[in-house]
Amino acid sequence: MLKFKVLTDKGSWLIEAESVNDAFRKALWFCWRDGEDFHHMESDSIARGLKYHLCAEDKYGIYKVGIG
């Protein structure tokens, strides 16, 4: 299991997941359930200092998107 720190508008918390996709699924579900806005995830299990953001792509390129 990999460990991730999820940062939201109301603070941060830790989750364990089998993959990055599983971590995103859990993080977004908990944010939805608890009424928090997702900012990003961090994991020292995979690479030190690596941050995960939700992004979108259109004809102009890739950009970060906000949730909430």
MIKOL-461042 format. One record per atom (N, C-alpha, C): x, y, z; residue in one letter. Coordinates in Angstrom, 3 decimals. Layout:
<nodes>
- c1 / c2 / c3 / res
- X / Y / Z / A $
...
</nodes>
This chain:
<nodes>
- c1 / c2 / c3 / res
- 0.839 / -1.185 / 0.000 / M $
- 0.000 / 0.000 / 0.000 / M $
- 0.885 / 1.250 / 0.000 / M $
- 0.472 / 2.225 / -0.779 / L $
- 1.161 / 3.508 / -0.842 / L $
- 0.453 / 4.499 / 0.071 / L $
- 1.201 / 5.412 / 0.642 / K $
- 0.618 / 6.424 / 1.523 / K $
- 0.615 / 7.769 / 0.814 / K $
- -0.497 / 8.488 / 0.942 / F $
- -0.657 / 9.791 / 0.323 / F $
- -1.169 / 10.786 / 1.351 / F $
- -0.701 / 12.016 / 1.244 / K $
- -1.220 / 13.109 / 2.055 / K $
- -2.116 / 13.934 / 1.139 / K $
- -3.366 / 14.112 / 1.533 / V $
- -4.335 / 14.865 / 0.744 / V $
- -4.498 / 16.240 / 1.378 / V $
- -4.313 / 17.291 / 0.591 / L $
- -4.466 / 18.655 / 1.081 / L $
- -5.749 / 19.250 / 0.522 / L $
- -6.543 / 19.839 / 1.406 / T $
- -7.824 / 20.427 / 1.034 / T $
- -7.908 / 21.844 / 1.581 / T $
- -9.036 / 22.494 / 1.337 / D $
- -9.236 / 23.843 / 1.857 / D $
- -9.390 / 23.859 / 3.375 / D $
- -9.705 / 22.727 / 3.982 / K $
- -9.931 / 22.660 / 5.427 / K $
- -8.794 / 21.978 / 6.186 / K $
- -7.728 / 21.618 / 5.515 / G $
- -6.606 / 20.961 / 6.184 / G $
- -6.024 / 19.845 / 5.341 / G $
- -5.489 / 18.839 / 6.010 / S $
- -4.900 / 17.706 / 5.293 / S $
- -5.121 / 16.430 / 6.089 / S $
- -5.040 / 15.298 / 5.404 / W $
- -5.203 / 13.993 / 6.030 / W $
- -4.474 / 12.954 / 5.200 / W $
- -4.249 / 11.798 / 5.790 / L $
- -3.502 / 10.718 / 5.144 / L $
- -4.430 / 9.601 / 4.693 / L $
- -4.116 / 9.019 / 3.542 / I $
- -4.845 / 7.844 / 3.064 / I $
- -3.833 / 6.816 / 2.569 / I $
- -4.274 / 5.583 / 2.496 / E $
- -3.484 / 4.507 / 1.899 / E $
- -4.232 / 4.012 / 0.673 / E $
- -3.496 / 3.731 / -0.384 / A $
- -4.113 / 3.267 / -1.623 / A $
- -3.156 / 2.328 / -2.342 / A $
- -3.706 / 1.552 / -3.255 / E $
- -2.909 / 0.594 / -4.022 / E $
- -2.196 / 1.243 / -5.205 / E $
- -2.727 / 2.375 / -5.689 / S $
- -2.136 / 3.054 / -6.836 / S $
- -2.499 / 4.533 / -6.777 / S $
- -1.928 / 5.302 / -7.683 / V $
- -2.247 / 6.731 / -7.751 / V $
- -3.714 / 6.917 / -8.131 / V $
- -4.208 / 6.114 / -9.078 / N $
- -5.613 / 6.220 / -9.475 / N $
- -6.544 / 5.914 / -8.312 / N $
- -6.220 / 4.895 / -7.541 / D $
- -7.017 / 4.544 / -6.370 / D $
- -6.975 / 5.673 / -5.341 / D $
- -5.821 / 6.302 / -5.176 / A $
- -5.691 / 7.416 / -4.229 / A $
- -6.553 / 8.596 / -4.662 / A $
- -6.545 / 8.927 / -5.964 / F $
- -7.397 / 10.011 / -6.458 / F $
- -8.869 / 9.688 / -6.213 / F $
- -9.257 / 8.456 / -6.505 / R $
- -10.652 / 8.053 / -6.308 / R $
- -11.058 / 8.232 / -4.857 / R $
- -10.236 / 7.742 / -3.937 / K $
- -10.546 / 7.857 / -2.511 / K $
- -10.543 / 9.316 / -2.056 / K $
- -9.537 / 10.076 / -2.479 / A $
- -9.433 / 11.478 / -2.059 / A $
- -10.642 / 12.284 / -2.516 / A $
- -11.035 / 12.118 / -3.773 / L $
- -12.179 / 12.875 / -4.283 / L $
- -13.475 / 12.435 / -3.621 / L $
- -13.607 / 11.150 / -3.316 / W $
- -14.813 / 10.673 / -2.643 / W $
- -14.907 / 11.245 / -1.237 / W $
- -13.791 / 11.212 / -0.482 / F $
- -13.805 / 11.760 / 0.877 / F $
- -14.051 / 13.267 / 0.860 / F $
- -13.473 / 13.982 / -0.105 / C $
- -13.727 / 15.425 / -0.220 / C $
- -15.200 / 15.684 / -0.494 / C $
- -15.783 / 14.910 / -1.410 / W $
- -17.204 / 15.068 / -1.717 / W $
- -18.046 / 14.775 / -0.481 / W $
- -17.750 / 13.685 / 0.209 / R $
- -18.513 / 13.276 / 1.384 / R $
- -18.440 / 14.311 / 2.503 / R $
- -17.249 / 14.885 / 2.716 / D $
- -17.033 / 15.797 / 3.835 / D $
- -17.197 / 17.271 / 3.467 / D $
- -17.511 / 17.565 / 2.212 / G $
- -17.719 / 18.946 / 1.781 / G $
- -16.440 / 19.776 / 1.744 / G $
- -15.327 / 19.154 / 1.371 / E $
- -14.047 / 19.856 / 1.295 / E $
- -13.652 / 20.053 / -0.166 / E $
- -12.827 / 21.065 / -0.428 / D $
- -12.315 / 21.322 / -1.774 / D $
- -10.924 / 20.708 / -1.912 / D $
- -10.759 / 19.808 / -2.868 / F $
- -9.479 / 19.134 / -3.121 / F $
- -8.475 / 20.134 / -3.690 / F $
- -7.253 / 20.166 / -3.126 / H $
- -6.183 / 21.001 / -3.679 / H $
- -5.169 / 20.129 / -4.414 / H $
- -4.498 / 19.220 / -3.693 / H $
- -3.559 / 18.290 / -4.325 / H $
- -3.199 / 17.171 / -3.359 / H $
- -2.472 / 16.186 / -3.875 / M $
- -1.984 / 15.059 / -3.070 / M $
- -0.467 / 15.043 / -3.141 / M $
- 0.146 / 14.534 / -2.080 / E $
- 1.596 / 14.342 / -2.046 / E $
- 1.881 / 12.909 / -1.626 / E $
- 2.992 / 12.372 / -2.117 / S $
- 3.374 / 11.015 / -1.728 / S $
- 4.884 / 10.908 / -1.635 / S $
- 5.363 / 10.485 / -0.481 / D $
- 6.780 / 10.172 / -0.335 / D $
- 7.032 / 8.705 / -0.652 / D $
- 5.956 / 7.917 / -0.806 / S $
- 6.095 / 6.490 / -1.112 / S $
- 6.627 / 6.275 / -2.524 / S $
- 6.260 / 7.152 / -3.438 / I $
- 6.635 / 6.979 / -4.843 / I $
- 7.895 / 7.789 / -5.159 / I $
- 7.843 / 9.075 / -4.900 / A $
- 8.993 / 9.951 / -5.136 / A $
- 8.909 / 11.119 / -4.159 / A $
- 9.995 / 11.444 / -3.575 / R $
- 10.018 / 12.505 / -2.570 / R $
- 9.629 / 13.848 / -3.192 / R $
- 8.660 / 14.507 / -2.581 / G $
- 8.254 / 15.832 / -3.028 / G $
- 7.348 / 15.854 / -4.246 / G $
- 6.883 / 14.696 / -4.702 / L $
- 6.020 / 14.646 / -5.874 / L $
- 4.602 / 15.037 / -5.487 / L $
- 3.999 / 15.961 / -6.249 / K $
- 2.634 / 16.410 / -5.977 / K $
- 1.741 / 16.030 / -7.150 / K $
- 0.507 / 15.663 / -6.840 / Y $
- -0.471 / 15.280 / -7.855 / Y $
- -1.592 / 16.304 / -7.874 / Y $
- -1.883 / 16.853 / -9.053 / H $
- -2.953 / 17.823 / -9.234 / H $
- -3.918 / 17.280 / -10.281 / H $
- -5.159 / 17.726 / -10.215 / L $
- -6.100 / 17.421 / -11.289 / L $
- -5.861 / 18.422 / -12.408 / L $
- -5.780 / 17.931 / -13.629 / C $
- -5.523 / 18.792 / -14.776 / C $
- -6.542 / 18.503 / -15.868 / C $
- -6.706 / 19.481 / -16.718 / A $
- -7.574 / 19.322 / -17.883 / A $
- -6.770 / 19.733 / -19.112 / A $
- -7.177 / 19.232 / -20.252 / E $
- -6.481 / 19.579 / -21.486 / E $
- -7.499 / 20.048 / -22.512 / E $
- -7.193 / 21.152 / -23.157 / D $
- -8.019 / 21.613 / -24.268 / D $
- -7.081 / 21.916 / -25.440 / D $
- -7.587 / 22.575 / -26.460 / K $
- -6.754 / 22.816 / -27.638 / K $
- -5.600 / 23.786 / -27.368 / K $
- -5.635 / 24.484 / -26.227 / Y $
- -4.575 / 25.433 / -25.885 / Y $
- -3.510 / 24.832 / -24.975 / Y $
- -3.746 / 23.647 / -24.439 / G $
- -2.753 / 23.002 / -23.590 / G $
- -3.348 / 22.435 / -22.315 / G $
- -2.471 / 22.101 / -21.370 / I $
- -2.872 / 21.491 / -20.105 / I $
- -2.845 / 22.554 / -19.019 / I $
- -3.831 / 22.536 / -18.152 / Y $
- -3.887 / 23.488 / -17.047 / Y $
- -4.519 / 22.822 / -15.834 / Y $
- -4.212 / 23.327 / -14.650 / K $
- -4.790 / 22.801 / -13.418 / K $
- -6.237 / 23.250 / -13.320 / K $
- -7.061 / 22.389 / -12.776 / V $
- -8.464 / 22.739 / -12.571 / V $
- -8.761 / 22.719 / -11.087 / V $
- -9.687 / 23.545 / -10.670 / G $
- -10.107 / 23.580 / -9.276 / G $
- -11.350 / 22.736 / -9.080 / G $
- -11.479 / 22.190 / -7.923 / I $
- -12.652 / 21.404 / -7.564 / I $
- -13.404 / 22.191 / -6.503 / I $
- -14.696 / 22.299 / -6.666 / G $
- -15.486 / 22.953 / -5.620 / G $
- -16.101 / 24.241 / -6.049 / G $
</nodes>
